[in-house]
Amino acid sequence: MKIMRKLFYIVLVLSITNCAVDYDYDYNIKELAHKELTYDELPKNVSTAFLAASIGETKKDRLLFGDIKDSSVYHLEEVEIKNGPWIAYFRLIDMNKQIKYRIDYSQPFPYIVNNNMLYIPNKADIFYSDGKIKLLKYMEYKLK
């Protein structure tokens, strides 16, 4: 019986350590300077991008751009748990500065990058076509 218990604990420890996550990022967005904005306070091109996402034009895209020039600078990738199909978090990469930002998996989307700022809605489901998107609040993060 003692051997089975020891074997169980060994298997448990090995299983847990194999589910490790790759923590390769420079900043968690939660640590960045940020402020909450209303829809009307967003830059025009950012509010337009959120509106396009809300009516389904870009519904599948997790990362959008307020300015098309940012699309060549920033890249978003999924970081999975090493032993499993689960997503641990998203990594936003500034290709010019080689800076990696962590965005928690539970963070609402879409994420919109515009002129070195990251905009994220504070509610999980912004996909409304009846104007409710204008009632939501948005977080603005200053990227390094």
SULJOQUI-V606482 format. One line per field, one symbol per residue. burial: + if it has 9 or more other C-alpha atoms within 8 Angstrom, else -. A space follows every 10 residues. Layout:
# SULJOQUI-V606482
burial = ???
This chain:
# SULJOQUI-V606482
burial = ---------- --------++ +---+-+++- -+----+++- -+---++-++ +++++---+- --+++++--+ +-++++-+++ ++----++++ +++++---++ +++----+++ ++++--++++ ++----++-- --+--+++++ ++--
